[in-house]
Structure formats: structure tokens, C-alpha cells
Amino acid sequence: MANPVFSIVVPCYSQENELYYGSKKINRLIQSIHEQTFRDFELILVDDGSPDPAMLTTLREWADKDSRIRV
């Protein structure tokens, strides 16, 4: 990947079964960014010590799908 025009950094944290910032909400956030028409960016997802095991799994799945996404 060439140098992106800009970087988006998203800190990700969730307690297990947390309703507001859980891995499902993070997944929707990433999906929204991923669907933007402007494509020249990188998305850096930071697992901020989340005790929710689904969080890191979700982040890694996205990174595997798209080379612009880094965990």
C-alpha cells in the first residue's frame, strides 16, 4: 500500500457483554468506515486492553479482510 492520505485511529475497549461499546458496536463502526467512497486512508484499530475476547477477534478479522486496516 502506498502512503495513505490520512490515518484514522480508533481505540477499542469493551467489557464482556457490554451493550454500548461492545464488539458488535465496534464492528458497525469499522463497517461504516470501510464503506466510505474515499479509499486512500489507513485504519488503525487499538485494542485498549479490552477484557472482552470477542473484541480482538473482531479487530483481527477486519485486518485480515483489508490491508488498509491494522491492529
PDB file as gemmi writes it, atoms N, CA and C in Angstrom:
CRYST1    1.000    1.000    1.000  90.00  90.00  90.00 P 1                      
ATOM      1  N   MET A   1       0.847  -1.170   0.000  1.00  0.00           N  
ATOM      2  CA  MET A   1       0.000   0.000   0.000  1.00  0.00           C  
ATOM      3  C   MET A   1       0.899   1.243   0.000  1.00  0.00           C  
ATOM      4  N   ALA A   2       0.591   2.197  -0.850  1.00  0.00           N  
ATOM      5  CA  ALA A   2       1.301   3.474  -0.854  1.00  0.00           C  
ATOM      6  C   ALA A   2       0.934   4.240   0.410  1.00  0.00           C  
ATOM      7  N   ASN A   3       1.647   5.299   0.682  1.00  0.00           N  
ATOM      8  CA  ASN A   3       1.335   6.093   1.871  1.00  0.00           C  
ATOM      9  C   ASN A   3      -0.083   6.653   1.773  1.00  0.00           C  
ATOM     10  N   PRO A   4      -0.906   6.398   2.770  1.00  0.00           N  
ATOM     11  CA  PRO A   4      -2.279   6.904   2.736  1.00  0.00           C  
ATOM     12  C   PRO A   4      -2.311   8.413   2.949  1.00  0.00           C  
ATOM     13  N   VAL A   5      -3.395   9.032   2.492  1.00  0.00           N  
ATOM     14  CA  VAL A   5      -3.574  10.468   2.672  1.00  0.00           C  
ATOM     15  C   VAL A   5      -3.738  10.801   4.152  1.00  0.00           C  
ATOM     16  N   PHE A   6      -4.453   9.965   4.880  1.00  0.00           N  
ATOM     17  CA  PHE A   6      -4.621  10.198   6.310  1.00  0.00           C  
ATOM     18  C   PHE A   6      -4.850   8.882   7.033  1.00  0.00           C  
ATOM     19  N   SER A   7      -4.716   8.938   8.357  1.00  0.00           N  
ATOM     20  CA  SER A   7      -4.926   7.770   9.215  1.00  0.00           C  
ATOM     21  C   SER A   7      -6.112   8.029  10.131  1.00  0.00           C  
ATOM     22  N   ILE A   8      -6.872   6.991  10.353  1.00  0.00           N  
ATOM     23  CA  ILE A   8      -7.963   7.023  11.324  1.00  0.00           C  
ATOM     24  C   ILE A   8      -7.551   6.084  12.446  1.00  0.00           C  
ATOM     25  N   VAL A   9      -7.496   6.591  13.657  1.00  0.00           N  
ATOM     26  CA  VAL A   9      -7.103   5.772  14.801  1.00  0.00           C  
ATOM     27  C   VAL A   9      -8.320   5.614  15.707  1.00  0.00           C  
ATOM     28  N   VAL A  10      -8.671   4.350  15.983  1.00  0.00           N  
ATOM     29  CA  VAL A  10      -9.847   4.065  16.801  1.00  0.00           C  
ATOM     30  C   VAL A  10      -9.428   3.232  18.007  1.00  0.00           C  
ATOM     31  N   PRO A  11      -9.497   3.802  19.220  1.00  0.00           N  
ATOM     32  CA  PRO A  11      -9.257   2.987  20.414  1.00  0.00           C  
ATOM     33  C   PRO A  11     -10.484   2.119  20.675  1.00  0.00           C  
ATOM     34  N   CYS A  12     -10.260   0.840  20.926  1.00  0.00           N  
ATOM     35  CA  CYS A  12     -11.361  -0.108  21.087  1.00  0.00           C  
ATOM     36  C   CYS A  12     -11.274  -0.758  22.464  1.00  0.00           C  
ATOM     37  N   TYR A  13     -12.324  -0.625  23.221  1.00  0.00           N  
ATOM     38  CA  TYR A  13     -12.365  -1.205  24.558  1.00  0.00           C  
ATOM     39  C   TYR A  13     -13.778  -1.683  24.834  1.00  0.00           C  
ATOM     40  N   SER A  14     -13.884  -2.820  25.457  1.00  0.00           N  
ATOM     41  CA  SER A  14     -15.198  -3.359  25.778  1.00  0.00           C  
ATOM     42  C   SER A  14     -15.099  -4.319  26.950  1.00  0.00           C  
ATOM     43  N   GLN A  15     -16.072  -4.239  27.837  1.00  0.00           N  
ATOM     44  CA  GLN A  15     -16.240  -5.273  28.861  1.00  0.00           C  
ATOM     45  C   GLN A  15     -17.023  -6.411  28.208  1.00  0.00           C  
ATOM     46  N   GLU A  16     -16.895  -7.609  28.718  1.00  0.00           N  
ATOM     47  CA  GLU A  16     -17.685  -8.708  28.184  1.00  0.00           C  
ATOM     48  C   GLU A  16     -19.164  -8.376  28.289  1.00  0.00           C  
ATOM     49  N   ASN A  17     -19.884  -8.623  27.213  1.00  0.00           N  
ATOM     50  CA  ASN A  17     -21.331  -8.409  27.129  1.00  0.00           C  
ATOM     51  C   ASN A  17     -21.745  -6.956  27.322  1.00  0.00           C  
ATOM     52  N   GLU A  18     -20.831  -6.031  27.166  1.00  0.00           N  
ATOM     53  CA  GLU A  18     -21.164  -4.614  27.292  1.00  0.00           C  
ATOM     54  C   GLU A  18     -22.022  -4.205  26.088  1.00  0.00           C  
ATOM     55  N   LEU A  19     -23.091  -3.498  26.341  1.00  0.00           N  
ATOM     56  CA  LEU A  19     -24.029  -3.181  25.271  1.00  0.00           C  
ATOM     57  C   LEU A  19     -23.614  -1.979  24.430  1.00  0.00           C  
ATOM     58  N   TYR A  20     -22.981  -0.984  25.020  1.00  0.00           N  
ATOM     59  CA  TYR A  20     -22.746   0.251  24.273  1.00  0.00           C  
ATOM     60  C   TYR A  20     -21.500   0.204  23.386  1.00  0.00           C  
ATOM     61  N   TYR A  21     -20.359  -0.196  23.927  1.00  0.00           N  
ATOM     62  CA  TYR A  21     -19.134  -0.217  23.131  1.00  0.00           C  
ATOM     63  C   TYR A  21     -18.640  -1.631  22.863  1.00  0.00           C  
ATOM     64  N   GLY A  22     -19.523  -2.587  22.889  1.00  0.00           N  
ATOM     65  CA  GLY A  22     -19.127  -3.966  22.670  1.00  0.00           C  
ATOM     66  C   GLY A  22     -18.611  -4.213  21.266  1.00  0.00           C  
ATOM     67  N   SER A  23     -18.123  -5.411  21.020  1.00  0.00           N  
ATOM     68  CA  SER A  23     -17.527  -5.737  19.731  1.00  0.00           C  
ATOM     69  C   SER A  23     -18.528  -5.570  18.582  1.00  0.00           C  
ATOM     70  N   LYS A  24     -19.824  -5.734  18.835  1.00  0.00           N  
ATOM     71  CA  LYS A  24     -20.817  -5.518  17.773  1.00  0.00           C  
ATOM     72  C   LYS A  24     -20.859  -4.059  17.354  1.00  0.00           C  
ATOM     73  N   LYS A  25     -20.778  -3.148  18.321  1.00  0.00           N  
ATOM     74  CA  LYS A  25     -20.776  -1.716  18.003  1.00  0.00           C  
ATOM     75  C   LYS A  25     -19.489  -1.340  17.265  1.00  0.00           C  
ATOM     76  N   ILE A  26     -18.364  -1.870  17.704  1.00  0.00           N  
ATOM     77  CA  ILE A  26     -17.096  -1.597  17.029  1.00  0.00           C  
ATOM     78  C   ILE A  26     -17.156  -2.138  15.607  1.00  0.00           C  
ATOM     79  N   ASN A  27     -17.734  -3.310  15.442  1.00  0.00           N  
ATOM     80  CA  ASN A  27     -17.877  -3.902  14.111  1.00  0.00           C  
ATOM     81  C   ASN A  27     -18.668  -2.966  13.195  1.00  0.00           C  
ATOM     82  N   ARG A  28     -19.753  -2.387  13.699  1.00  0.00           N  
ATOM     83  CA  ARG A  28     -20.562  -1.461  12.897  1.00  0.00           C  
ATOM     84  C   ARG A  28     -19.774  -0.197  12.564  1.00  0.00           C  
ATOM     85  N   LEU A  29     -18.983   0.291  13.509  1.00  0.00           N  
ATOM     86  CA  LEU A  29     -18.152   1.468  13.269  1.00  0.00           C  
ATOM     87  C   LEU A  29     -17.143   1.192  12.149  1.00  0.00           C  
ATOM     88  N   ILE A  30     -16.457   0.061  12.238  1.00  0.00           N  
ATOM     89  CA  ILE A  30     -15.464  -0.301  11.224  1.00  0.00           C  
ATOM     90  C   ILE A  30     -16.133  -0.482   9.867  1.00  0.00           C  
ATOM     91  N   GLN A  31     -17.288  -1.134   9.845  1.00  0.00           N  
ATOM     92  CA  GLN A  31     -18.031  -1.334   8.595  1.00  0.00           C  
ATOM     93  C   GLN A  31     -18.351   0.010   7.948  1.00  0.00           C  
ATOM     94  N   SER A  32     -18.777   0.979   8.737  1.00  0.00           N  
ATOM     95  CA  SER A  32     -19.103   2.302   8.230  1.00  0.00           C  
ATOM     96  C   SER A  32     -17.879   2.982   7.612  1.00  0.00           C  
ATOM     97  N   ILE A  33     -16.752   2.906   8.280  1.00  0.00           N  
ATOM     98  CA  ILE A  33     -15.519   3.494   7.747  1.00  0.00           C  
ATOM     99  C   ILE A  33     -15.110   2.765   6.471  1.00  0.00           C  
ATOM    100  N   HIS A  34     -15.201   1.456   6.488  1.00  0.00           N  
ATOM    101  CA  HIS A  34     -14.794   0.620   5.353  1.00  0.00           C  
ATOM    102  C   HIS A  34     -15.629   0.917   4.106  1.00  0.00           C  
ATOM    103  N   GLU A  35     -16.870   1.305   4.278  1.00  0.00           N  
ATOM    104  CA  GLU A  35     -17.769   1.545   3.150  1.00  0.00           C  
ATOM    105  C   GLU A  35     -17.681   2.955   2.569  1.00  0.00           C  
ATOM    106  N   GLN A  36     -16.817   3.782   3.106  1.00  0.00           N  
ATOM    107  CA  GLN A  36     -16.671   5.137   2.568  1.00  0.00           C  
ATOM    108  C   GLN A  36     -16.173   5.091   1.124  1.00  0.00           C  
ATOM    109  N   THR A  37     -16.572   6.061   0.326  1.00  0.00           N  
ATOM    110  CA  THR A  37     -16.142   6.084  -1.073  1.00  0.00           C  
ATOM    111  C   THR A  37     -14.695   6.533  -1.219  1.00  0.00           C  
ATOM    112  N   PHE A  38     -14.202   7.359  -0.310  1.00  0.00           N  
ATOM    113  CA  PHE A  38     -12.795   7.743  -0.320  1.00  0.00           C  
ATOM    114  C   PHE A  38     -11.993   6.559   0.196  1.00  0.00           C  
ATOM    115  N   ARG A  39     -11.011   6.095  -0.569  1.00  0.00           N  
ATOM    116  CA  ARG A  39     -10.331   4.847  -0.237  1.00  0.00           C  
ATOM    117  C   ARG A  39      -8.880   5.015   0.228  1.00  0.00           C  
ATOM    118  N   ASP A  40      -8.324   6.222   0.128  1.00  0.00           N  
ATOM    119  CA  ASP A  40      -6.904   6.403   0.395  1.00  0.00           C  
ATOM    120  C   ASP A  40      -6.645   6.775   1.860  1.00  0.00           C  
ATOM    121  N   PHE A  41      -6.904   5.821   2.742  1.00  0.00           N  
ATOM    122  CA  PHE A  41      -6.688   6.022   4.171  1.00  0.00           C  
ATOM    123  C   PHE A  41      -6.214   4.723   4.785  1.00  0.00           C  
ATOM    124  N   GLU A  42      -5.705   4.813   5.987  1.00  0.00           N  
ATOM    125  CA  GLU A  42      -5.433   3.605   6.763  1.00  0.00           C  
ATOM    126  C   GLU A  42      -6.255   3.705   8.044  1.00  0.00           C  
ATOM    127  N   LEU A  43      -6.691   2.572   8.512  1.00  0.00           N  
ATOM    128  CA  LEU A  43      -7.479   2.495   9.740  1.00  0.00           C  
ATOM    129  C   LEU A  43      -6.662   1.723  10.763  1.00  0.00           C  
ATOM    130  N   ILE A  44      -6.326   2.386  11.847  1.00  0.00           N  
ATOM    131  CA  ILE A  44      -5.535   1.757  12.901  1.00  0.00           C  
ATOM    132  C   ILE A  44      -6.461   1.502  14.086  1.00  0.00           C  
ATOM    133  N   LEU A  45      -6.649   0.232  14.404  1.00  0.00           N  
ATOM    134  CA  LEU A  45      -7.524  -0.184  15.497  1.00  0.00           C  
ATOM    135  C   LEU A  45      -6.657  -0.567  16.690  1.00  0.00           C  
ATOM    136  N   VAL A  46      -6.882   0.082  17.809  1.00  0.00           N  
ATOM    137  CA  VAL A  46      -6.062  -0.146  19.002  1.00  0.00           C  
ATOM    138  C   VAL A  46      -6.903  -0.848  20.056  1.00  0.00           C  
ATOM    139  N   ASP A  47      -6.547  -2.104  20.357  1.00  0.00           N  
ATOM    140  CA  ASP A  47      -7.206  -2.812  21.456  1.00  0.00           C  
ATOM    141  C   ASP A  47      -6.651  -2.213  22.742  1.00  0.00           C  
ATOM    142  N   ASP A  48      -7.475  -1.464  23.410  1.00  0.00           N  
ATOM    143  CA  ASP A  48      -7.051  -0.703  24.583  1.00  0.00           C  
ATOM    144  C   ASP A  48      -7.181  -1.526  25.864  1.00  0.00           C  
ATOM    145  N   GLY A  49      -6.681  -2.777  25.817  1.00  0.00           N  
ATOM    146  CA  GLY A  49      -6.710  -3.640  26.987  1.00  0.00           C  
ATOM    147  C   GLY A  49      -8.076  -4.220  27.285  1.00  0.00           C  
ATOM    148  N   SER A  50      -8.884  -4.398  26.263  1.00  0.00           N  
ATOM    149  CA  SER A  50     -10.242  -4.898  26.455  1.00  0.00           C  
ATOM    150  C   SER A  50     -10.250  -6.320  27.012  1.00  0.00           C  
ATOM    151  N   PRO A  51     -11.028  -6.562  28.072  1.00  0.00           N  
ATOM    152  CA  PRO A  51     -11.142  -7.917  28.603  1.00  0.00           C  
ATOM    153  C   PRO A  51     -12.136  -8.772  27.801  1.00  0.00           C  
ATOM    154  N   ASP A  52     -12.810  -8.187  26.834  1.00  0.00           N  
ATOM    155  CA  ASP A  52     -13.775  -8.914  26.009  1.00  0.00           C  
ATOM    156  C   ASP A  52     -13.018  -9.671  24.923  1.00  0.00           C  
ATOM    157  N   PRO A  53     -12.992 -11.013  24.963  1.00  0.00           N  
ATOM    158  CA  PRO A  53     -12.224 -11.776  23.976  1.00  0.00           C  
ATOM    159  C   PRO A  53     -12.752 -11.599  22.553  1.00  0.00           C  
ATOM    160  N   ALA A  54     -14.006 -11.248  22.390  1.00  0.00           N  
ATOM    161  CA  ALA A  54     -14.567 -11.050  21.062  1.00  0.00           C  
ATOM    162  C   ALA A  54     -14.007  -9.801  20.391  1.00  0.00           C  
ATOM    163  N   MET A  55     -13.538  -8.849  21.190  1.00  0.00           N  
ATOM    164  CA  MET A  55     -13.031  -7.596  20.629  1.00  0.00           C  
ATOM    165  C   MET A  55     -11.833  -7.839  19.728  1.00  0.00           C  
ATOM    166  N   LEU A  56     -10.811  -8.486  20.235  1.00  0.00           N  
ATOM    167  CA  LEU A  56      -9.602  -8.711  19.452  1.00  0.00           C  
ATOM    168  C   LEU A  56      -9.891  -9.592  18.245  1.00  0.00           C  
ATOM    169  N   THR A  57     -10.762 -10.557  18.398  1.00  0.00           N  
ATOM    170  CA  THR A  57     -11.148 -11.408  17.273  1.00  0.00           C  
ATOM    171  C   THR A  57     -11.779 -10.574  16.168  1.00  0.00           C  
ATOM    172  N   THR A  58     -12.684  -9.683  16.540  1.00  0.00           N  
ATOM    173  CA  THR A  58     -13.341  -8.804  15.571  1.00  0.00           C  
ATOM    174  C   THR A  58     -12.316  -7.933  14.851  1.00  0.00           C  
ATOM    175  N   LEU A  59     -11.394  -7.340  15.594  1.00  0.00           N  
ATOM    176  CA  LEU A  59     -10.389  -6.464  15.001  1.00  0.00           C  
ATOM    177  C   LEU A  59      -9.493  -7.230  14.030  1.00  0.00           C  
ATOM    178  N   ARG A  60      -9.064  -8.399  14.427  1.00  0.00           N  
ATOM    179  CA  ARG A  60      -8.183  -9.206  13.563  1.00  0.00           C  
ATOM    180  C   ARG A  60      -8.899  -9.665  12.293  1.00  0.00           C  
ATOM    181  N   GLU A  61     -10.173  -9.990  12.396  1.00  0.00           N  
ATOM    182  CA  GLU A  61     -10.938 -10.388  11.208  1.00  0.00           C  
ATOM    183  C   GLU A  61     -10.971  -9.257  10.188  1.00  0.00           C  
ATOM    184  N   TRP A  62     -11.163  -8.023  10.658  1.00  0.00           N  
ATOM    185  CA  TRP A  62     -11.164  -6.878   9.754  1.00  0.00           C  
ATOM    186  C   TRP A  62      -9.790  -6.677   9.126  1.00  0.00           C  
ATOM    187  N   ALA A  63      -8.739  -6.805   9.913  1.00  0.00           N  
ATOM    188  CA  ALA A  63      -7.383  -6.621   9.386  1.00  0.00           C  
ATOM    189  C   ALA A  63      -7.069  -7.673   8.328  1.00  0.00           C  
ATOM    190  N   ASP A  64      -7.595  -8.884   8.492  1.00  0.00           N  
ATOM    191  CA  ASP A  64      -7.383  -9.934   7.502  1.00  0.00           C  
ATOM    192  C   ASP A  64      -8.116  -9.646   6.200  1.00  0.00           C  
ATOM    193  N   LYS A  65      -9.228  -8.919   6.270  1.00  0.00           N  
ATOM    194  CA  LYS A  65     -10.041  -8.606   5.088  1.00  0.00           C  
ATOM    195  C   LYS A  65      -9.465  -7.475   4.243  1.00  0.00           C  
ATOM    196  N   ASP A  66      -8.759  -6.536   4.870  1.00  0.00           N  
ATOM    197  CA  ASP A  66      -8.374  -5.311   4.177  1.00  0.00           C  
ATOM    198  C   ASP A  66      -6.983  -4.872   4.633  1.00  0.00           C  
ATOM    199  N   SER A  67      -6.077  -4.725   3.685  1.00  0.00           N  
ATOM    200  CA  SER A  67      -4.692  -4.369   4.030  1.00  0.00           C  
ATOM    201  C   SER A  67      -4.551  -2.946   4.562  1.00  0.00           C  
ATOM    202  N   ARG A  68      -5.584  -2.118   4.425  1.00  0.00           N  
ATOM    203  CA  ARG A  68      -5.536  -0.758   4.970  1.00  0.00           C  
ATOM    204  C   ARG A  68      -5.829  -0.733   6.466  1.00  0.00           C  
ATOM    205  N   ILE A  69      -6.291  -1.848   6.988  1.00  0.00           N  
ATOM    206  CA  ILE A  69      -6.668  -1.928   8.403  1.00  0.00           C  
ATOM    207  C   ILE A  69      -5.563  -2.629   9.173  1.00  0.00           C  
ATOM    208  N   ARG A  70      -5.128  -1.981  10.261  1.00  0.00           N  
ATOM    209  CA  ARG A  70      -4.067  -2.540  11.109  1.00  0.00           C  
ATOM    210  C   ARG A  70      -4.551  -2.581  12.548  1.00  0.00           C  
ATOM    211  N   VAL A  71      -4.127  -3.631  13.238  1.00  0.00           N  
ATOM    212  CA  VAL A  71      -4.477  -3.773  14.665  1.00  0.00           C  
ATOM    213  C   VAL A  71      -3.200  -3.580  15.458  1.00  0.00           C  
TER     214      VAL A  71                                                      
END                                                                             
